Amino acid sequence: MSKSWSEGDQLPEVTLDLTLRRAIQAVAGTRDYYPVHHDAEYAKANGAEGIFFNTMFLQGFVGRAVCEWFGNDAFPRRLEITMRGSNYVGKTLKAEGVVTGTREEDGRKLIDADVTLGTEDGPTTDVKVTVQLAPEATP
């Protein structure tokens, strides 16, 4: 991407509808068959509001957001996730964040960002990510 990123730059909101179909696909794709991710009755019996999405799904969503922000050739080098709430079927997941630093290491252009995932119910996940930009990009 040709954009030049600086510390303090806001990352635009990226959203995704959390549908039942998407939840079931995530279960199959990640092989995380724990019932809270596909069985609403089980999830509710165990204290949840309903079916919620797993950690690997959230990691993949952050990867999608990274590509939207920094280009399809951007590569997440570090991903640190702190989950504080659940992302339930029927909600809209959003990612937004801020660039916290840019640097060059060993010829690689890197961007650090703090990202927050959340739904209509509020923030659910804090993410610290380091992204390597494509060689033609500039931090």
DSSP file (Angstrom, degrees, kcal/mol; ACC not computed):
  #  RESIDUE AA STRUCTURE BP1 BP2  ACC     N-H-->O    O-->H-N    N-H-->O    O-->H-N    TCO  KAPPA ALPHA  PHI   PSI    X-CA   Y-CA   Z-CA
    1    1 A M              0   0    0      0, 0.0   137,-0.5     0, 0.0    68,-0.0   0.000 360.0 360.0 360.0 149.8    0.0    0.0    0.0
    2    2 A S        +     0   0    0    135,-0.1     2,-0.1     2,-0.1     0, 0.0   0.544 360.0 113.1 -90.1  -6.7    1.2    3.5   -0.7
    3    3 A K        -     0   0    0      1,-0.1     2,-0.6   136,-0.0   135,-0.5  -0.384  62.3-136.5 -67.7 141.9   -0.1    5.1    2.5
    4    4 A S  B     -a  138   0A   0    135,-0.1     2,-0.3   133,-0.1    -2,-0.1  -0.894  20.9-149.9 -98.6 125.0    2.5    6.3    5.0
    5    5 A W        -     0   0    0    133,-0.7     2,-0.3    -2,-0.6     3,-0.0  -0.731  14.6-175.4-100.7 144.1    1.7    5.3    8.5
    6    6 A S    >   -     0   0    0     -2,-0.3     3,-2.2    95,-0.0    93,-0.3  -0.944  38.9 -84.0-133.6 155.4    2.6    7.3   11.6
    7    7 A E  T 3  S+     0   0    0     -2,-0.3    93,-0.2     1,-0.3     3,-0.1  -0.341 116.5  29.2 -55.8 134.5    2.2    6.8   15.4
    8    8 A G  T 3  S+     0   0    0     91,-3.4    -1,-0.3     1,-0.3     2,-0.1   0.243  82.4 141.7  96.0 -12.3   -1.2    8.0   16.4
    9    9 A D    <   -     0   0    0     -3,-2.2    90,-2.8    90,-0.1    -1,-0.3  -0.426  50.6-127.5 -63.8 133.5   -2.9    7.2   13.1
   10   10 A Q  E     -B   98   0B   0     88,-0.2    88,-0.3    -2,-0.1    -1,-0.1  -0.644  13.6-136.6 -81.6 137.9   -6.4    5.8   13.6
   11   11 A L  E     -B   97   0B   0     86,-3.2    86,-1.1    -2,-0.3     3,-0.1  -0.843  28.5-114.6 -94.3 127.1   -7.3    2.5   11.9
   12   12 A P  E     -     0   0B   0      0, 0.0     2,-0.1     0, 0.0    83,-0.1  -0.199  38.0 -89.2 -64.8 153.4  -10.7    2.6   10.3
   13   13 A E  E     -     0   0B   0     83,-0.1     2,-0.4    81,-0.1    83,-0.2  -0.350  37.4-165.5 -63.6 134.7  -13.5    0.3   11.6
   14   14 A V  E     -B   95   0B   0     81,-2.2    81,-2.6    -3,-0.1     2,-0.3  -0.992  13.6-168.2-119.4 130.5  -13.7   -3.1   10.0
   15   15 A T  E     -B   94   0B   0     -2,-0.4     2,-0.3    79,-0.2    79,-0.2  -0.832  15.5-177.5-124.4 160.1  -17.0   -5.0   10.7
   16   16 A L  E     -B   93   0B   0     77,-2.2    77,-3.0    -2,-0.3     2,-0.3  -0.939  28.9-122.4-154.3 128.5  -18.3   -8.5   10.3
   17   17 A D  E     -B   92   0B   0     -2,-0.3     2,-1.2    75,-0.2    75,-0.2  -0.574  22.1-138.2 -72.2 131.7  -21.8  -10.0   11.0
   18   18 A L        +     0   0    0     73,-3.0    72,-3.8    -2,-0.3    73,-0.4  -0.711  35.5 175.2 -94.2  86.1  -21.6  -12.9   13.5
   19   19 A T     >  -     0   0    0     -2,-1.2     4,-2.0    70,-0.2     5,-0.1  -0.465  44.1-116.9 -90.8 161.1  -24.0  -15.3   11.9
   20   20 A L  H  > S+     0   0    0      2,-0.2     4,-2.5     1,-0.2     5,-0.2   0.917 117.3  54.5 -60.8 -43.7  -24.9  -18.8   13.0
   21   21 A R  H  > S+     0   0    0      1,-0.2     4,-2.4     2,-0.2    -1,-0.2   0.918 108.0  48.9 -56.2 -44.9  -23.6  -20.1    9.7
   22   22 A R  H  > S+     0   0    0      1,-0.2     4,-2.3     2,-0.2    -1,-0.2   0.880 109.5  53.0 -64.5 -37.9  -20.3  -18.3   10.2
   23   23 A A  H  X S+     0   0    0     -4,-2.0     4,-2.2     2,-0.2    -2,-0.2   0.927 110.6  46.2 -62.9 -44.6  -20.1  -19.8   13.7
   24   24 A I  H  X S+     0   0    0     -4,-2.5     4,-2.3     1,-0.2    -2,-0.2   0.891 112.0  51.1 -66.7 -39.1  -20.6  -23.3   12.4
   25   25 A Q  H  X S+     0   0    0     -4,-2.4     4,-3.1    -5,-0.2    -1,-0.2   0.893 109.3  51.6 -63.1 -38.5  -18.0  -22.8    9.6
   26   26 A A  H  X S+     0   0    0     -4,-2.3     4,-2.3     2,-0.2     6,-0.4   0.898 108.4  51.2 -65.3 -40.1  -15.6  -21.5   12.3
   27   27 A V  H  X>S+     0   0    0     -4,-2.2     4,-1.4    10,-0.2     5,-0.9   0.945 115.6  41.8 -59.9 -48.1  -16.1  -24.7   14.3
   28   28 A A  H  <5S+     0   0    0     -4,-2.3    -2,-0.2     1,-0.2    -1,-0.2   0.915 115.9  49.1 -66.7 -42.9  -15.5  -26.9   11.3
   29   29 A G  H  <5S+     0   0    0     -4,-3.1    -1,-0.2     1,-0.2    -2,-0.2   0.830 121.7  32.8 -68.9 -32.7  -12.5  -24.8   10.0
   30   30 A T  H  <5S-     0   0    0     -4,-2.3    -1,-0.2    -5,-0.2    -2,-0.2   0.544  99.0-131.1-100.1  -8.8  -10.7  -24.7   13.4
   31   31 A R  T  <5 +     0   0    0     -4,-1.4     2,-1.1    -5,-0.2    -3,-0.2   0.789  57.0 145.6  59.5  30.8  -11.8  -28.1   14.6
   32   32 A D      < +     0   0    0     -5,-0.9    -1,-0.2    -6,-0.4    -2,-0.1  -0.779  17.8 170.8 -97.3  90.2  -12.8  -26.5   17.9
   33   33 A Y        +     0   0    0     -2,-1.1    -1,-0.1    -3,-0.1     5,-0.1   0.206  21.1 139.7 -90.5  15.4  -15.8  -28.7   18.7
   34   34 A Y    >   -     0   0    0      1,-0.2     3,-2.3     2,-0.1     4,-0.2  -0.455  60.6-125.2 -59.7 127.9  -16.4  -27.4   22.2
   35   35 A P  G >> S+     0   0    0      0, 0.0     4,-3.2     0, 0.0     3,-1.9   0.685 101.9  73.0 -57.7 -24.0  -20.2  -27.2   22.4
   36   36 A V  G 34 S+     0   0    0      1,-0.3    16,-1.6     2,-0.2    14,-0.1   0.704  95.8  55.6 -63.5 -15.0  -20.3  -23.5   23.5
   37   37 A H  G <4 S+     0   0    0     -3,-2.3    -1,-0.3    14,-0.2   -10,-0.2   0.468 127.7  11.2 -95.7  -2.8  -19.3  -22.7   19.9
   38   38 A H  T <4 S+     0   0    0     -3,-1.9     2,-0.6    -4,-0.2    -2,-0.2   0.467 112.3  71.2-148.6  -7.9  -22.2  -24.6   18.2
   39   39 A D     X  -     0   0    0     -4,-3.2     4,-2.6     1,-0.2    -1,-0.2  -0.905  52.5-169.3-123.2 103.2  -24.8  -25.7   20.7
   40   40 A A  H  > S+     0   0    0     -2,-0.6     4,-2.6     1,-0.2     5,-0.2   0.878  87.7  51.7 -60.4 -41.1  -26.9  -22.8   22.1
   41   41 A E  H  > S+     0   0    0      2,-0.2     4,-2.4     1,-0.2    -1,-0.2   0.921 112.0  46.2 -63.8 -43.2  -28.6  -24.9   24.8
   42   42 A Y  H  > S+     0   0    0      2,-0.2     4,-1.0     1,-0.2    -2,-0.2   0.929 112.4  50.8 -63.1 -45.2  -25.2  -26.1   26.1
   43   43 A A  H ><>S+     0   0    0     -4,-2.6     5,-2.5    -8,-0.3     3,-0.6   0.925 112.7  45.7 -59.4 -45.7  -23.7  -22.6   26.0
   44   44 A K  H ><5S+     0   0    0     -4,-2.6     3,-1.7     1,-0.2    -1,-0.2   0.882 108.0  56.4 -66.3 -38.6  -26.7  -21.2   28.0
   45   45 A A  H 3<5S+     0   0    0     -4,-2.4    -1,-0.2     1,-0.3    -2,-0.2   0.718 107.6  51.5 -64.8 -19.4  -26.5  -24.0   30.5
   46   46 A N  T <<5S-     0   0    0     -4,-1.0    -1,-0.3    -3,-0.6    -2,-0.2   0.111 129.7 -91.0-107.1  20.7  -22.9  -23.1   31.1
   47   47 A G  T < 5S+     0   0    0     -3,-1.7    -3,-0.2     1,-0.3     2,-0.2   0.426  85.7 122.4  94.8  -0.8  -23.5  -19.4   31.8
   48   48 A A      < -     0   0    0     -5,-2.5    -1,-0.3    -6,-0.2     3,-0.1  -0.525  67.9-124.2 -91.3 162.2  -23.2  -17.9   28.3
   49   49 A E  S    S-     0   0    0      1,-0.2     2,-0.3    -2,-0.2    -5,-0.1   0.745  78.2 -63.7 -72.1 -23.7  -25.8  -15.9   26.5
   50   50 A G  S    S-     0   0    0     -7,-0.1    -1,-0.2   -14,-0.1     2,-0.1  -0.961  92.4  -8.5 167.6-159.3  -25.6  -18.3   23.6
   51   51 A I        -     0   0    0     -2,-0.3    38,-2.1    -3,-0.1     2,-0.3  -0.406  63.7-172.2 -64.2 134.4  -23.1  -19.5   21.0
   52   52 A F  B     -F   88   0C   0    -16,-1.6    36,-0.2    36,-0.2     2,-0.1  -0.936  24.0-102.0-132.3 159.2  -19.9  -17.5   20.9
   53   53 A F        -     0   0    0     34,-2.2    34,-0.4    -2,-0.3     2,-0.1  -0.448  35.3-120.9 -83.9 147.7  -16.9  -17.4   18.6
   54   54 A N     >  -     0   0    0     -2,-0.1     4,-1.7   -31,-0.1     3,-0.3  -0.276  25.8-102.5 -86.5 170.8  -13.6  -19.0   19.5
   55   55 A T  H  > S+     0   0    0      1,-0.2     4,-2.4     2,-0.2     5,-0.2   0.872 118.2  55.9 -59.9 -42.2  -10.1  -17.5   19.8
   56   56 A M  H  > S+     0   0    0      1,-0.2     4,-2.2     2,-0.2    -1,-0.2   0.872 105.1  53.3 -63.6 -35.8   -8.9  -18.8   16.4
   57   57 A F  H  > S+     0   0    0     -3,-0.3     4,-2.3     2,-0.2    -1,-0.2   0.928 109.4  48.8 -61.5 -44.6  -11.8  -17.1   14.7
   58   58 A L  H  X S+     0   0    0     -4,-1.7     4,-2.2     2,-0.2    -2,-0.2   0.892 109.2  52.4 -64.4 -39.3  -10.9  -13.8   16.4
   59   59 A Q  H  X S+     0   0    0     -4,-2.4     4,-1.9     1,-0.2    -1,-0.2   0.915 110.3  48.9 -61.3 -42.1   -7.3  -14.2   15.3
   60   60 A G  H  X S+     0   0    0     -4,-2.2     4,-2.1     2,-0.2    -2,-0.2   0.881 108.6  53.0 -64.5 -38.6   -8.4  -14.7   11.7
   61   61 A F  H  X S+     0   0    0     -4,-2.3     4,-2.5     2,-0.2    -1,-0.2   0.888 107.0  51.9 -64.4 -38.9  -10.6  -11.6   11.9
   62   62 A V  H  X S+     0   0    0     -4,-2.2     4,-2.8     2,-0.2    -1,-0.2   0.911 107.7  53.2 -62.8 -40.8   -7.6   -9.6   13.1
   63   63 A G  H  X S+     0   0    0     -4,-1.9     4,-2.0     2,-0.2    -2,-0.2   0.904 108.8  49.3 -59.1 -41.7   -5.7  -10.9   10.1
   64   64 A R  H  X S+     0   0    0     -4,-2.1     4,-2.1     2,-0.2    -2,-0.2   0.929 111.1  49.0 -62.6 -45.3   -8.5   -9.8    7.8
   65   65 A A  H  X S+     0   0    0     -4,-2.5     4,-2.6     1,-0.2     5,-0.2   0.909 107.9  54.9 -61.4 -42.2   -8.5   -6.3    9.4
   66   66 A V  H  X S+     0   0    0     -4,-2.8     4,-3.2     1,-0.2     5,-0.3   0.914 108.5  48.8 -56.3 -44.6   -4.7   -6.1    9.0
   67   67 A C  H  X S+     0   0    0     -4,-2.0     4,-1.8     1,-0.2    -1,-0.2   0.885 111.4  49.3 -64.9 -38.2   -5.1   -6.8    5.3
   68   68 A E  H  < S+     0   0    0     -4,-2.1    -2,-0.2     2,-0.2    -1,-0.2   0.888 119.1  38.8 -67.3 -37.3   -7.8   -4.1    4.9
   69   69 A W  H  < S+     0   0    0     -4,-2.6    -2,-0.2    -5,-0.2    -3,-0.2   0.911 133.3  19.0 -78.0 -43.7   -5.6   -1.6    6.8
   70   70 A F  H  < S-     0   0    0     -4,-3.2    64,-0.4     1,-0.3    -3,-0.2   0.405 114.5 -90.9-115.9   0.0   -2.2   -2.3    5.4
   71   71 A G    ><  -     0   0    0     -4,-1.8     3,-1.8    -5,-0.3    -1,-0.3  -0.092  41.2 -78.1 104.9 156.5   -2.7   -4.3    2.2
   72   72 A N  T 3  S+     0   0    0      1,-0.3    -1,-0.1    -4,-0.1    -5,-0.1   0.686 126.4  56.2 -65.1 -19.1   -3.1   -7.9    1.2
   73   73 A D  T 3  S+     0   0    0     -3,-0.2    -1,-0.3    -6,-0.1    -2,-0.1   0.417  79.6 115.4 -94.0   2.4    0.7   -8.5    1.4
   74   74 A A    <   -     0   0    0     -3,-1.8    59,-0.2    -7,-0.1    -3,-0.1  -0.440  53.7-152.9 -69.3 146.5    0.9   -7.3    5.0
   75   75 A F  E     -C  132   0B   0     57,-2.6    57,-3.3    -2,-0.1     2,-0.6  -0.971  12.8-132.1-128.3 118.4    2.0  -10.0    7.4
   76   76 A P  E     +C  131   0B   0      0, 0.0    55,-0.3     0, 0.0     3,-0.1  -0.573  26.4 177.4 -68.5 115.6    1.1  -10.1   11.1
   77   77 A R  E     +     0   0B   0     53,-3.0     2,-0.4    -2,-0.6    54,-0.2   0.789  68.6  20.8 -88.4 -32.4    4.5  -10.9   12.8
   78   78 A R  E     -C  130   0B   0     52,-1.6    52,-2.1     2,-0.0     2,-0.4  -1.000  61.3-178.1-141.1 137.8    3.1  -10.7   16.4
   79   79 A L  E     +C  129   0B   0     -2,-0.4     2,-0.5    50,-0.2    50,-0.2  -0.937   1.4 179.9-140.8 113.2   -0.4  -11.1   17.7
   80   80 A E  E     -C  128   0B   0     48,-2.8    48,-2.4    -2,-0.4     2,-0.4  -0.965  11.2-170.5-117.9 118.0   -1.1  -10.8   21.4
   81   81 A I  E     -C  127   0B   0     -2,-0.5     2,-0.5    46,-0.2    46,-0.2  -0.914  14.2-172.8-117.1 132.3   -4.8  -11.2   22.4
   82   82 A T  E     -C  126   0B   0     44,-2.9    44,-2.7    -2,-0.4     2,-0.4  -0.961  16.3-153.9-120.8 111.3   -6.5  -10.6   25.7
   83   83 A M  E     +C  125   0B   0     -2,-0.5    42,-0.2    42,-0.2     3,-0.1  -0.709  25.7 162.0 -88.3 131.6  -10.1  -11.7   25.7
   84   84 A R        +     0   0    0     40,-3.7     2,-0.3    -2,-0.4    41,-0.2   0.395  64.9  11.2-125.4  -2.2  -12.4  -10.0   28.2
   85   85 A G  S    S-     0   0    0     39,-1.5     2,-0.3    37,-0.0    -1,-0.2  -0.968  78.4 -92.3-163.8 173.5  -15.8  -10.8   26.8
   86   86 A S        -     0   0    0     -2,-0.3     2,-0.7    -3,-0.1   -32,-0.1  -0.673  19.0-140.5-100.8 153.3  -17.6  -13.1   24.4
   87   87 A N        -     0   0    0    -34,-0.4   -34,-2.2    -2,-0.3     2,-0.2  -0.919  31.8-158.0-112.6 102.0  -18.6  -12.4   20.8
   88   88 A Y  B >   -F   52   0C   0     -2,-0.7     3,-1.7   -36,-0.2   -36,-0.2  -0.486  22.6 -98.1 -91.7 149.5  -22.1  -13.9   20.3
   89   89 A V  T 3  S+     0   0    0    -38,-2.1   -70,-0.2     1,-0.2    -1,-0.1  -0.333 110.4  38.0 -53.9 139.5  -24.0  -15.0   17.2
   90   90 A G  T 3  S+     0   0    0    -72,-3.8    -1,-0.2     1,-0.4     2,-0.2   0.296  98.4  99.4  96.4  -8.5  -26.4  -12.3   16.1
   91   91 A K  S <  S-     0   0    0     -3,-1.7   -73,-3.0   -73,-0.4     2,-0.5  -0.481  73.9-116.6-100.3 174.3  -24.0   -9.4   16.9
   92   92 A T  E     -B   17   0B   0    -75,-0.2     2,-0.3    -2,-0.2   -75,-0.2  -0.974  24.5-146.3-113.8 122.2  -21.7   -7.4   14.7
   93   93 A L  E     -B   16   0B   0    -77,-3.0   -77,-2.2    -2,-0.5     2,-0.4  -0.685  19.7-174.2 -85.6 136.7  -18.0   -7.8   15.4
   94   94 A K  E     -BD  15 118B   0     24,-2.6    24,-1.9    -2,-0.3     2,-0.4  -0.984  14.1-158.4-133.5 148.7  -15.9   -4.7   14.8
   95   95 A A  E     +BD  14 117B   0    -81,-2.6   -81,-2.2    -2,-0.4     2,-0.3  -0.982  21.2 158.0-121.0 134.5  -12.1   -4.0   14.9
   96   96 A E  E     + D   0 116B   0     20,-1.7    20,-3.3    -2,-0.4     2,-0.3  -0.978  10.2 146.0-148.6 157.0  -10.7   -0.5   15.3
   97   97 A G  E     -BD  11 115B   0    -86,-1.1   -86,-3.2    -2,-0.3     2,-0.3  -0.934  35.2-106.5-169.2-169.5   -7.3    0.7   16.5
   98   98 A V  E     -BD  10 114B   0     16,-2.2    16,-2.3    -2,-0.3     2,-0.4  -0.997  31.1-113.1-142.7 141.1   -4.4    3.0   16.5
   99   99 A V  E     - D   0 113B   0    -90,-2.8   -91,-3.4    -2,-0.3    14,-0.3  -0.632  28.9-177.0 -73.1 126.8   -0.9    2.8   15.2
  100  100 A T  E     -     0   0B   0     12,-2.5     2,-0.3    -2,-0.4    13,-0.2   0.517  61.0 -13.4-105.0  -8.7    1.4    2.9   18.3
  101  101 A G  E     - D   0 112B   0     11,-1.3    11,-2.8   -95,-0.1     2,-0.3  -0.912  48.3-149.9 178.5 156.6    4.7    2.8   16.4
  102  102 A T  E     + D   0 111B   0     -2,-0.3     2,-0.3     9,-0.2     9,-0.2  -0.987  28.5 150.3-135.2 146.6    6.6    2.4   13.1
  103  103 A R  E     - D   0 110B   0      7,-2.3     7,-3.1    -2,-0.3     2,-0.4  -0.980  38.1-120.5-162.8 169.9   10.1    1.1   12.7
  104  104 A E  E     + D   0 109B   0     -2,-0.3     2,-0.4     5,-0.2     5,-0.2  -0.994  28.0 176.4-123.3 130.6   12.5   -0.7   10.4
  105  105 A E  E >  S- D   0 108B   0      3,-2.3     3,-2.7    -2,-0.4    -2,-0.0  -0.996  70.2 -15.2-134.8 127.7   14.3   -3.9   11.6
  106  106 A D  T 3  S-     0   0    0     -2,-0.4     3,-0.1     1,-0.3    -1,-0.1   0.849 129.2 -52.3  50.3  39.1   16.6   -6.0    9.5
  107  107 A G  T 3  S+     0   0    0      1,-0.3     2,-0.4    28,-0.0    -1,-0.3   0.493 113.1 122.6  78.5   3.1   15.3   -4.3    6.3
  108  108 A R  E <   -D  105   0B   0     -3,-2.7    -3,-2.3    24,-0.0     2,-0.6  -0.831  59.5-136.6-101.1 136.0   11.7   -5.0    7.3
  109  109 A K  E     -D  104   0B   0     -2,-0.4    24,-3.0    24,-0.4     2,-0.4  -0.819  30.5-171.9 -91.1 119.1    9.1   -2.2    7.7
  110  110 A L  E     -DE 103 132B   0     -7,-3.1    -7,-2.3    -2,-0.6     2,-0.4  -0.875  16.2-166.2-119.6 144.7    7.1   -2.9   10.8
  111  111 A I  E     -DE 102 131B   0     20,-2.4    20,-3.1    -2,-0.4     2,-0.4  -0.997   8.1-155.5-126.8 132.2    4.0   -1.2   12.3
  112  112 A D  E     +DE 101 130B   0    -11,-2.8   -12,-2.5    -2,-0.4   -11,-1.3  -0.863  20.0 175.9-102.2 141.9    2.8   -1.8   15.9
  113  113 A A  E     -DE  99 129B   0     16,-2.4    16,-2.5    -2,-0.4     2,-0.5  -0.999  29.8-139.3-146.2 147.4   -0.9   -1.2   16.6
  114  114 A D  E     -DE  98 128B   0    -16,-2.3   -16,-2.2    -2,-0.3     2,-0.4  -0.944  30.9-172.5-102.7 125.4   -3.3   -1.5   19.5
  115  115 A V  E     -DE  97 127B   0     12,-3.2    12,-2.9    -2,-0.5     2,-0.5  -0.918  13.5-155.7-122.4 142.7   -6.6   -2.9   18.3
  116  116 A T  E     -DE  96 126B   0    -20,-3.3   -20,-1.7    -2,-0.4     2,-0.4  -0.982   5.0-161.2-119.2 129.3   -9.9   -3.4   20.0
  117  117 A L  E     +DE  95 125B   0      8,-3.0     7,-3.1    -2,-0.5     8,-1.9  -0.844  28.5 141.7-101.3 145.3  -12.5   -5.9   19.0
  118  118 A G  E     -DE  94 123B   0    -24,-1.9   -24,-2.6    -2,-0.4     2,-0.2  -0.985  34.4-139.6-168.0 174.6  -16.0   -5.5   20.2
  119  119 A T  E >   - E   0 122B   0      3,-2.1     3,-2.1    -2,-0.3   -26,-0.1  -0.601  55.7 -71.3-128.0-169.9  -19.7   -5.8   19.4
  120  120 A E  T 3  S+     0   0    0      1,-0.3   -27,-0.1    -2,-0.2   -29,-0.0   0.741 130.5  62.1 -58.6 -22.8  -22.8   -3.7   20.2
  121  121 A D  T 3  S-     0   0    0      1,-0.3    -1,-0.3     0, 0.0   -34,-0.0   0.540 118.8 -99.0 -82.3  -7.7  -22.4   -4.8   23.8
  122  122 A G  E <   - E   0 119B   0     -3,-2.1    -3,-2.1   -37,-0.0    -1,-0.3  -0.660  66.0 -14.9 119.4-175.9  -18.9   -3.1   24.1
  123  123 A P  E     + E   0 118B   0      0, 0.0    -5,-0.3     0, 0.0     3,-0.1  -0.306  49.6 168.4 -63.4 142.1  -15.3   -4.1   23.9
  124  124 A T  E     +     0   0B   0     -7,-3.1   -40,-3.7     1,-0.3   -39,-1.5   0.594  60.1  29.1-124.0 -25.3  -14.5   -7.9   24.0
  125  125 A T  E     -CE  83 117B   0     -8,-1.9    -8,-3.0   -42,-0.2     2,-0.4  -0.990  56.3-151.8-148.9 130.9  -10.9   -8.3   23.1
  126  126 A D  E     -CE  82 116B   0    -44,-2.7   -44,-2.9    -2,-0.4     2,-0.4  -0.866  21.5-170.6-100.4 137.2   -7.7   -6.3   23.2
  127  127 A V  E     -CE  81 115B   0    -12,-2.9   -12,-3.2    -2,-0.4     2,-0.5  -0.992  17.4-166.2-132.8 132.8   -5.1   -7.0   20.6
  128  128 A K  E     -CE  80 114B   0    -48,-2.4   -48,-2.8    -2,-0.4     2,-0.4  -0.983  24.0-179.8-111.7 126.4   -1.5   -5.9   20.2
  129  129 A V  E     -CE  79 113B   0    -16,-2.5   -16,-2.4    -2,-0.5     2,-0.5  -0.974  24.3-158.8-132.0 141.7   -0.2   -6.6   16.7
  130  130 A T  E     -CE  78 112B   0    -52,-2.1   -53,-3.0    -2,-0.4   -52,-1.6  -0.989  20.5-164.6-115.2 126.5    3.0   -6.1   14.9
  131  131 A V  E     -CE  76 111B   0    -20,-3.1   -20,-2.4    -2,-0.5     2,-0.6  -0.921  14.3-145.6-117.0 132.4    2.6   -6.0   11.1
  132  132 A Q  E     -CE  75 110B   0    -57,-3.3   -57,-2.6    -2,-0.4   -22,-0.2  -0.865  24.6-139.7 -93.4 124.5    5.3   -6.4    8.5
  133  133 A L        -     0   0    0    -24,-3.0   -24,-0.4    -2,-0.6   -59,-0.1  -0.416  28.1 -90.2 -79.9 158.2    4.5   -4.3    5.4
  134  134 A A    >   -     0   0    0    -64,-0.4     3,-2.1     1,-0.1    -1,-0.1  -0.315  46.9-103.8 -59.9 152.1    5.1   -5.4    1.9
  135  135 A P  T 3  S+     0   0    0      0, 0.0    -1,-0.1     0, 0.0    -2,-0.1   0.797 120.4  51.6 -54.0 -33.4    8.6   -4.4    0.7
  136  136 A E  T 3  S+     0   0    0      2,-0.1     2,-0.1     0, 0.0    -2,-0.1   0.592  93.4  94.4 -81.8  -8.4    7.2   -1.5   -1.5
  137  137 A A    <   -     0   0    0     -3,-2.1  -135,-0.1   -28,-0.1  -133,-0.1  -0.412  65.3-143.8 -80.7 158.5    5.3    0.0    1.4
  138  138 A T  B      a    4   0A   0   -135,-0.5  -133,-0.7  -137,-0.5    -4,-0.1  -0.984 360.0 360.0-124.1 135.0    6.6    2.7    3.6
  139  139 A P              0   0    0      0, 0.0  -135,-0.1     0, 0.0    -1,-0.1   0.514 360.0 360.0 -74.6 360.0    5.9    3.0    7.4
